[in-house]
Amino acid sequence: MSAAYDSNPPFIEPVTRERLQAYLKRSWLKRDSTAFNSSSVALTQTSAYYSGLWESRSHLLDVTSEQGALARAASCKDAGVRSVITLVDTQETFQPNPLVVKVLADHERRTGQSIHYQALDLQGKILYAGVPSKEFYYQPKQKILERARAWKQEKNALPVAPSTLVIEQLRNAALKGMECHFGTSNEETRYGAGVRADDTIYFAGVYSSFDHRLNVHAEMSATLSAVMDGHQDISWVGIVSTKFKDVPVRPCGCCLQFLSEIQQKTGKEISIAAFASDTNAYEVSTLQEYLPLTWHSGESLEEKTRRKP
């Protein structure tokens, strides 16, 4: 069992700053250094789900550590988060991020479970403690996701089986990911993804947002789980959707950009297997074939300096 998926109740194995500090080092940062970094843990009745910060070169695909931890809980069908604790590494004065407030409130909105939020600095000083949905301006009405209430917790990672075709394993993982799609209604289209990282296949569904802008797509959520478990060598991505029953689904532009940034950073080619949900139809392409001319924000001064002989 990975360090990120703790099956012991958090009261038996207390959350420590040292463990959160370890996840600061797993944050996926745009540059070698940053003015702000954070790691978070989402605590449910039985488990703890950790995540660092995810920075995108486009900024539009950033995922806060709090949302990353919540998405990891949902991908394990354990959405009843009771508490989120964040370790903050910054020299700036801390104030709760309005986007984080919204993400926490929107999670509560679907589970009916209030989330206590606490932020600490590197020395353990409490910077904020409270229930944001009861203290701040954003207090939406509940919209319970009944399907999530029926979930039974399971780990969202499977070992690669050498005797089985990787395509078959990716399809099965993507279908399992589709089951843990954390949507905004009980009737919406569901997406799922399977991601091979080293010798493990991670799966996840979409972690949706009510404003449809803060969504963490299935490919992104599964990849985040892999990276936060310490596996950055992403080689395969499989996707499926209830919307595409007879023909293969295609990855969206956001996910192509997200994956291209990973490929640029690791130098490992990524292949994408797209599946139909109700038939055996599928197609395989490389990320380069989907996105031959990738966008890059350019090197920072520190990166250029490091490359000089």
N, C-alpha and C positions, 0 to 999 in steps of 0.2 A: 504494500500500500504506500502511495506516495506521501511525501510530507505535506502536500497541499490538501489532502483529503484525510481528515482526522476523524476516525469513527468513534473516538472517546468523547463523552460529553465535555464541553468546555470547562465545566466546574471541576472535573476530575483532573484535566490537564490544562492549567491556566494559560491564557494567552500571555506571552512575554514580549517585551520590546525587542529582545534578541531575535526572536523568530520573525517579527515584522521587519526588523532591520535586514534580515536575510532576503526578504522579498523586495526591499528597496533595490537590491543588486540585480533582481530579475526584471525590473522595469525595462520596457522597450523604449529607449530614448532616441530622440531625433539626432542629438549630438552626443559627443563623449561626455560633456558636462551640461548641467542644467541649473537654472535658478530655483527650480521647484521639482521636488520628487515626493512621492508618497507610496505607501503600501497599506492595504486594508485587509481585514478579516471579517467575513460575514458569519455570524454564529446562529445556528439553528438549535433545536432542542437536543440534537444528537451529534452534530458535526461542526467543523470549522473549515471555511473555504477562503484561501488566501489569494491575493492578487497584487501585483505592482501596477504602476502607471503604464499606459500605452500611448506613446506619442507618435503621431503621423507627420510625415513631411508636409502634407497638405493642410494639417491642423484640423481639417473637417472630419477626419476619422479617428481623432483622439478618443480614448476611453479612460475615464477616471478610474483610479484604483477601487473606489467604492462600487462603481458599476461593474467593474471586472469581477469583484468578489461576489456580487449579487448574481451575475450571469453564470458564474461557476456553480453556485448553489442551484440555480434553476436547471442547468445542464445535467445535474445529478438528481433531478426530480426531488429536490429538497428546498422548496421555495419559501418555507415558513421561517424566514429570517427574523430573529428577535433583536439582534444587536449588530452594529457595525462599528469597528474600532479602526481608526486610521492613524498611522504614524507619518508625521509631516517633516520633511527636510527642506527648510527654506529659511532665509534670513529676513524675509518680509513678514509683516504683521499678518497673522492668520485670521481669516474670517470665513465662515462656511460658504462654500461655492454655491451660488444659486442653482447651477445645473445639478449639483449633488443633492441639494434639497429637493429638487423636482424628481430626480431619479428615485430617491428614498421614498418620497410620498407616493409616487406612481407604483412602486413595488407594493407598499402597504395597501394601496387601493385595490389590488388584485388578490391579496391574500387575507385581508382583514386583520393582519397582525401588525401592531405598532412596532416601529423600529427605533430603538435607542441608539443614538449616534454619539460617538466620543472621538475627539481628535487630540493627539499627544504630540509633543515635540520630541527631539532625540534624547532629551534628558528625562523624559517621562512626565513633564509638566502638562497638566490638562489645559488645552486651549479652548475646548468647547465640550459640553456634555448636555444632552437633552434629547427631546423628540421633535425634530424639525417640523413635522407635519402639524404639530399642535402649537408651534411657536412662530412660524413664519407665514408669509402672505399666501403661499400656495397650499390650499387645503381642499383638494378635490373630493367629490363624493365617491364612495366605494363602488367598484365594478368587479365583483368577485369572479375569478377565473375558476369555474367549477371543475374543469378538467384537471387543473393543477392540484386541487384538493384531494383528488383520487390517486395521485401519484404515489408510487412506492420508491423510496430512495435506492439509487444504484450508482456505482462508480461509472463515469463516462469515458473510460479508457479500456481498450482491449489489446492484449498482446498480439503481434502479427503472427499468423499461423503459416509456417513455411510451406506446408503441404496444400494450401488453398490459394487460388489465384487472388492477387491483390485487388483486382476489379471486383470480384465477388465480396471480398471483405469490406471494401469501401462502400459498396451498395448497402450491405447489411448495416454497417455503422451509420450511414446517412439516414436510413429508415429509422434506426433507433433515435437518431438526433431529431428527426421530425416529431417523434413522440414527446420530446421535451421542449417543443416550441412554446415560449412564454409570451403569449400574445396579449392583445388588448380586448379580445372578445372570445367567446366560446365557439364561434362559427367561422372565423377567418381562415384564409389559406395558410397552410403550414409549410415550412421549409426545414430541411435537415442537412447536415454536412458531416462527413467523416474526413479526418485529416491524419495522414501518416507522418509521424515524426520519429525518426530513428526506428526502433522496433516496436512502436506502440501506435495504435490508431485511436484517436480521440474523436468523440462525436458530440454534437450539440445542435440545438435548434436556435431560432432567432430569439433574441432578448428584445422584445418590441418596446416602443415608446408611444405614448398617446399622441405626441406631436409628430410622430413618424420621422423625426430628425435625429433623435438620440438612439435610434435602433442599433443594436449590435447584431449584424447579420450572422447566419449560422456558420458560414466559413470563418468569420472573424472570431466568433465565440469558441469554436473548436480549436482554432489556432492559438487563441489566448490561453486556453487550458494547457495546451502542449508546452508553450513557452514558459508559463508560470510553473510547470513541473520540471523545467530545466532542459527541455528538448526544443532546440531552435532549428534543427535540420529538417525542415518541411519538404517532403518530396512529392507527395500526392494529396490531392483534394478531391473528394467525391461529393456531389450535391444531388438533391432530389426534392420534389415539391408535390403536394396534393393538387396543385393547379395544372401540372403537366403529367397527365395520367398515361398517355400513349406515346408521347414524344419526349426526348430528353429536355430537361430544363437548361437554361444557360446562366452563367454567372453574370451578375450586374456589374456596371462600371466601377462602383464603389469597391466591390470585393476584388476586382482585377487590380485596382490601384493599391489596395491594402496588401495583396499578395505580391505585387511587383516590388513593393518596398522591402518585403522580407527577402525576396530573391536577390535584390540588389545588395542587401546587407550580408547575407550568408554566402552568396555566390553559388547556391545549389539550385539547379533547374527544378521547377515545379510543373507537374503534369496534372491536368484536370479531367476527371471522369464525370460526365453528366448523364444522369439516369432518368428514365420515365418511372413514375411511381407504381403503375399497375401492369406494366409489360416488361419484357426483358430488353427493350430498346435502350441503347446507350451510345455515347460517342466519347472519344478520348482525344484531347488536344493538349499541346504544351501551353503554358502561360504566354510564351513568346508568340505563339500563333494567334492567340486571342488578342494580345496587346503588343504588336510589333514595335511600336514607337512609344516607349514608356516615358512618363514625365518624372523629372527629378528636380529637386529644389536647388541643387548645386552643393558644392562642398563649402563648409565653413572655413574660416581662417585657420582654426586649429587643425582641421583635417588636412588642408593644403600644406601647412607647416610640417605636419608629421610625415608627409610623403616626401619631403625634400631630403636628398642625401646628406 
